């Protein structure tokens, strides 16, 4: 496909918008070329609601997203808007997290799984030459103002489908992602409350920010084994209410802020689709170092988000955290940065991570976190926008190929 042809177009009197429908890791969503997207935030959000099939305004309980490309769950309701900065071998990414029943769009977090789709998108758009044996680039995320290095392996200019990950059947092109300086990505602090662990009533939890702010608590403190299925946990009303109470109180102690920079209210935290993430942990039963059930926070994740996995893996290396006590690692960090492998058991299998960490006079330091995902293009094409407002039509009409 020639890049110049992949723009909005007018067909039978209807504006059609170009999309890449992609899978990155265990997440599914859309990747859009920023040049095709309106600059106005209002029009941007209207466009994304049309594309994903969420309510244009307010809330619609039970919405099935039959008018769009979303699939009902948080891990399948993501949109990346990507800018080509290839002279610097860099992509600039902005993530929009949508929810099936809500018109509200969350712009506050990144997604490690879907980020693995971005190098494949760049290759497909012709932004990168498919030559040599290795394609490397930087990905800068505007939501969290963090950078990661990505690389894909080629053979005679062709992608190699050599990577299989838990939760995805079969082998697909692999993407290695390295999160650089992920500590305090959202709050500016490794431990936003100032403590390696805190008491919340009868529950002890660690509040930590590595790539994403997360709350880590023992499954047994909720009367759970930690080996239940995501469906069992989501179906337990009393458990979900206890979990929600924890993440709301923890979010306030962590001083999490909304997209406008103001402290999140209890209501905002209760209804948040993105922060804080929360997980319950238990001892590993197989070859991993620890076992977890991870929440986004509203729903149990079918596997484990890689950003959350890197966060939990980091906690496994720091004495005093709930994860450190549960983990098999037993690591003692020293003043020389070293590389540690941490394997995390989850409902779909085991997520392998690599954490570069050390200890300084100011405490533990997480220098980098790495993981491998697979990615694929599900579909590329143009989606007709039958219900676009006149303002959105006018904006996109100016971009028509």
C-alpha positions in Angstrom: 0.0 0.0 0.0 1.3 3.4 -0.9 1.1 5.8 2.0 -0.3 8.7 -0.1 -3.4 6.6 -0.8 -4.3 5.9 2.8 -6.3 9.0 3.6 -10.0 9.8 4.3 -12.1 9.6 1.1 -15.6 10.4 0.0 -17.5 7.4 -1.3 -21.2 7.4 -2.2 -21.6 10.7 -0.3 -20.1 9.3 2.9 -16.8 10.1 4.5 -14.7 7.0 5.0 -11.9 7.0 7.5 -8.7 4.9 7.2 -7.9 2.5 10.0 -5.5 -0.3 10.9 -7.3 -2.8 13.1 -4.5 -4.5 15.0 -3.5 -6.8 17.8 -0.6 -6.0 20.0 0.1 -8.7 22.6 -3.2 -9.6 24.2 -4.9 -6.2 23.3 -6.8 -5.3 20.2 -7.6 -1.8 18.9 -7.1 0.7 16.2 -3.9 2.5 15.0 -4.5 5.8 13.2 -2.1 8.1 11.3 -2.2 11.4 13.2 -2.2 13.4 9.9 -5.7 12.1 9.2 -7.1 12.9 12.7 -8.7 16.3 13.5 -6.6 18.6 15.7 -9.7 19.6 17.7 -10.0 17.4 20.8 -13.8 17.6 20.5 -13.7 16.3 16.9 -11.0 13.7 17.8 -13.2 12.2 20.4 -16.3 12.2 18.2 -14.3 10.4 15.5 -13.1 7.7 18.0 -16.6 7.2 19.3 -17.9 6.5 15.8 -15.0 4.2 15.0 -15.3 2.1 18.2 -19.1 2.1 18.5 -19.4 3.7 21.9 -22.1 6.2 22.9 -21.7 9.7 21.4 -22.8 11.2 24.6 -23.5 10.1 28.2 -23.7 6.4 29.1 -25.5 3.5 27.6 -25.5 0.5 29.9 -25.2 -2.8 28.0 -23.9 -1.2 24.8 -22.6 -4.0 22.5 -20.6 -1.7 20.2 -22.4 -3.2 17.1 -21.9 0.1 15.2 -18.1 0.1 15.6 -14.9 -1.9 15.8 -14.7 -2.2 19.6 -15.3 -5.5 21.2 -16.7 -4.8 24.6 -13.8 -5.2 27.0 -11.1 -2.7 28.1 -8.4 -4.7 26.3 -10.2 -4.5 23.0 -11.2 -0.8 23.2 -7.9 1.0 22.6 -7.0 3.5 19.9 -3.4 4.7 19.2 -2.9 8.0 17.2 0.6 7.8 15.8 2.9 10.5 14.3 5.7 9.6 12.0 9.1 11.1 13.1 11.2 8.7 11.2 14.1 11.1 10.5 14.8 10.5 14.2 13.7 6.8 13.8 10.9 7.6 16.2 7.2 7.2 16.5 5.1 9.6 18.7 2.1 7.7 20.2 -1.0 8.9 22.0 -3.4 6.3 23.5 -7.2 6.7 23.9 -8.8 4.2 26.2 -12.5 3.8 25.6 -15.2 1.9 27.4 -18.2 0.1 25.8 -20.9 1.8 27.7 -19.4 5.3 28.1 -18.8 8.3 25.9 -15.9 9.4 28.2 -12.4 8.7 26.8 -9.4 8.3 29.0 -6.2 9.9 27.8 -4.1 9.3 30.9 -2.3 6.0 30.3 -0.2 4.0 27.9 -0.7 0.4 26.9 2.4 -1.9 26.7 0.5 -4.6 24.8 -0.9 -2.4 22.1 2.5 -0.5 21.8 3.9 -3.7 20.3 1.6 -3.1 17.2 3.2 0.3 16.4 6.4 -0.9 14.8 4.4 -3.2 12.5 2.1 -0.3 11.7 5.1 1.8 10.8 6.5 -0.9 8.5 3.1 -1.3 6.8 2.8 2.4 6.2 6.2 2.5 4.5 7.7 4.7 7.2 10.5 2.2 7.8 12.7 0.3 5.3 12.2 -3.4 5.7 15.9 -4.2 5.2 18.7 -6.0 7.1 18.0 -8.3 10.0 16.8 -5.8 12.6 14.4 -2.9 12.6 14.8 -0.6 15.6 13.0 2.6 16.6 12.1 4.7 19.6 8.4 5.1 20.7 7.6 8.2 22.7 4.3 8.1 24.5 2.6 11.5 25.1 0.2 10.1 27.7 2.9 9.2 30.2 5.8 11.1 28.6 7.9 8.0 28.5 10.1 6.4 25.9 10.6 2.8 24.9 12.9 1.2 22.4 11.3 -1.3 20.0 12.9 -3.8 17.7 11.7 -6.4 15.2 13.6 -9.2 13.5 13.7 -9.7 9.7 15.0 -12.3 7.4 15.8 -11.2 3.8 13.5 -8.2 4.3 10.6 -10.3 5.6 9.1 -10.3 9.1 9.7 -13.5 11.0 6.6 -15.1 12.6 8.5 -16.7 15.5 6.9 -15.5 18.6 4.1 -17.2 20.7 2.8 -15.6 23.9 0.3 -16.7 26.5 -3.2 -15.9 25.6 -2.6 -15.9 21.8 -2.7 -19.1 19.7 0.0 -19.5 17.2 3.2 -17.7 16.2 3.3 -14.1 14.9 5.9 -11.4 14.3 7.7 -10.7 17.6 8.4 -7.2 19.0 10.9 -6.6 21.8 10.0 -3.5 23.9 12.3 -1.8 26.4 10.8 0.7 28.8 13.5 3.2 29.7 13.3 5.0 33.0 9.8 3.7 33.8 9.9 4.7 37.5 7.3 7.2 38.6 5.8 7.4 35.1 2.5 8.9 36.3 3.2 10.3 39.8 6.9 11.1 39.6 7.6 8.7 42.5 8.4 5.0 42.8 6.2 4.8 45.9 3.6 7.6 45.6 2.4 7.3 49.2 6.0 7.5 50.5 5.8 3.9 51.9 6.7 0.5 50.4 3.5 -0.8 51.9 0.4 0.7 53.5 -2.5 -0.5 55.6 -6.0 0.0 54.3 -8.2 -1.4 57.1 -7.5 -5.1 57.2 -5.6 -5.1 53.9 -1.9 -4.5 53.4 -1.0 -3.2 50.0 1.9 -1.7 48.1 1.3 1.4 45.9 3.9 1.5 43.3 4.5 3.4 40.0 6.6 1.7 37.4 5.2 2.4 33.9 1.8 2.6 35.5 0.5 3.3 39.1 -0.6 0.1 40.6 -2.0 -1.3 43.9 -0.7 -4.8 44.9 -2.5 -6.8 47.6 -2.5 -10.4 48.8 -5.4 -12.5 47.5 -5.9 -14.1 50.9 -6.7 -10.7 52.4 -9.9 -10.8 50.3 -10.7 -14.4 51.2 -9.4 -15.6 47.7 -6.9 -18.1 46.7 -5.6 -15.9 43.8 -6.0 -18.8 41.4 -9.7 -18.1 40.5 -10.5 -17.4 36.9 -11.1 -13.8 35.8 -14.8 -14.6 35.2 -15.2 -16.0 38.8 -13.6 -12.8 40.2 -15.7 -10.5 38.1 -18.8 -12.3 39.1 -18.2 -11.9 42.8 -20.0 -8.7 43.7 -18.8 -8.5 47.3 -15.2 -9.0 46.2 -15.4 -6.4 43.5 -16.8 -3.9 45.9 -14.0 -4.5 48.4 -11.5 -4.2 45.5 -13.1 -0.9 44.4 -12.9 0.5 47.9 -9.2 -0.3 48.0 -8.3 1.3 44.7 -10.3 4.4 45.5 -8.6 4.9 48.9 -5.2 4.0 47.5 -5.7 6.3 44.5 -6.4 9.2 46.9 -3.3 8.4 49.0 -1.3 8.2 45.8 -2.6 11.6 44.9 -3.5 10.5 41.4 -4.7 13.3 39.1 -7.2 13.5 36.3 -6.3 14.6 32.7 -6.8 18.3 33.8 -4.2 17.9 36.5 -6.6 18.0 39.4 -6.7 15.4 42.2 -9.1 12.6 41.3 -12.3 12.6 43.3 -13.7 9.4 44.8 -16.3 9.3 42.1 -13.6 9.7 39.4 -11.6 6.9 40.9 -14.6 4.6 41.3 -15.4 5.0 37.6 -11.9 5.1 36.3 -11.2 2.7 33.5 -7.4 3.1 33.7 -5.8 4.2 37.0 -4.8 2.9 39.4 -4.3 -0.6 38.1 -4.8 -3.2 40.8 -3.8 -6.8 41.3 -4.1 -9.6 43.8 -1.1 -11.9 44.3 -0.5 -15.4 45.5 2.5 -17.8 45.5 3.6 -19.3 42.2 2.3 -22.8 41.5 4.3 -23.6 38.4 7.7 -22.3 37.1 7.0 -18.6 37.7 8.1 -16.4 40.6 4.7 -15.1 41.6 1.1 -15.5 40.5 -1.4 -12.7 40.0 -4.9 -11.7 38.9 -4.8 -8.2 37.4 -7.6 -5.6 37.1 -7.8 -2.7 34.7 -9.3 -1.7 37.3 -13.0 -2.2 36.5 -12.5 -5.7 35.0 -10.3 -8.7 35.5 -7.7 -8.9 32.7 -7.8 -12.2 30.8 -4.0 -12.4 31.1 -1.7 -9.6 32.3 -1.0 -6.2 30.8 2.7 -5.9 30.2 3.0 -2.4 31.8 1.3 -3.9 34.9 3.6 -6.9 34.6 6.7 -4.8 34.6 5.3 -2.9 37.6 4.7 -6.1 39.6 8.0 -7.6 38.6 9.8 -4.5 39.9 7.9 -4.8 43.2 9.2 -8.4 43.4 12.7 -7.0 43.7 12.2 -4.4 46.4 12.3 -5.5 50.1 9.2 -4.6 52.1 6.6 -4.7 49.3 3.8 -7.2 49.4 5.1 -8.7 46.2 8.7 -9.2 47.5 7.4 -11.2 50.4 5.3 -13.4 48.1 7.9 -13.8 45.3 10.5 -16.6 44.9 13.1 -14.1 43.9 14.6 -13.2 47.3 16.8 -10.6 45.6 19.0 -8.1 47.5 19.6 -5.0 45.3 23.0 -3.4 45.4 24.6 -0.2 44.2 25.4 -1.7 40.8 22.5 -1.9 38.4 21.9 -5.5 37.4 19.5 -7.4 35.2 16.8 -9.7 36.8 14.4 -12.0 35.1 11.0 -12.2 36.8 8.3 -14.7 35.5 4.7 -13.9 36.4 2.0 -16.5 36.3 -1.4 -15.3 35.1 -4.6 -16.8 33.7 -3.2 -17.1 30.2 0.3 -18.5 31.2 3.5 -16.9 32.2 4.7 -13.4 31.4 8.5 -13.2 31.3 10.0 -9.8 32.1 13.5 -8.4 32.4 14.1 -5.7 35.0 17.3 -3.6 35.3 17.4 -2.4 38.9 19.8 -1.3 41.6 20.0 0.5 45.0 21.2 4.0 45.7 21.3 6.2 48.8 17.8 7.4 47.9 16.4 3.9 47.6 15.6 1.4 44.9 16.0 2.5 41.3 14.3 0.8 38.3 16.4 1.7 35.2 14.6 -0.3 32.5 12.0 -3.0 32.0 11.8 -5.3 28.9 9.3 -7.8 27.5 8.5 -9.5 24.2 5.1 -9.4 22.6 3.7 -10.5 19.2 1.7 -8.4 16.9 -0.5 -8.6 13.8 -2.6 -6.6 11.4 -6.2 -7.8 11.6 -7.5 -5.5 8.9 -6.6 -2.3 7.1 -9.2 -0.3 5.3 -11.7 2.6 5.6 -14.7 2.8 7.9 -17.7 4.8 6.7 -18.8 7.5 9.2 -22.6 7.5 8.6 -23.4 9.7 11.6 -20.6 12.2 11.6 -21.5 15.7 12.6 -21.3 18.5 10.1 -18.1 19.8 11.8 -16.4 16.4 11.6 -17.4 16.0 8.0 -16.0 19.4 7.1 -12.7 18.7 8.9 -12.2 15.3 7.2 -13.4 16.6 3.8 -10.3 18.8 3.8 -8.2 15.7 4.2 -9.8 13.6 1.5 -7.4 11.8 -0.9 
